[in-house]
């Protein structure tokens, strides 16, 4: 019990000393620096909270969505090659480059 009262008295003494002490330029600079660092810490904590929404589950979901997108793109590419092959079989005079130019298909068109 005595330690608690001593601690409280000491805290009150320190608080009074801080209030009674005149502000020096060095102290003002240190307080401004402390305020700046505290603001940076709070900003960092806000960023940390906002990044919690990017959990591993969200990342896995995005990867799965990307994989589905790539599979779909490859399926469309395969369909274009099948149509090209079918038309070249039905019309032998149609060359691959003619087909590509008529349908605006780039020469480096391939599966992803």
Buried (B, 14 or more C-beta within 10 A) or exposed (E): EEEEEEEEEEEEEEEEEEEEEEEEEEEEEEEEEEEEEEEEEEEEEEEEEEEEEEEEEEEEEEEEEEEEEEEEEEEEBEEBBEEBEEBBEEEEEBEEEEBBEEEEBEEEEEEE
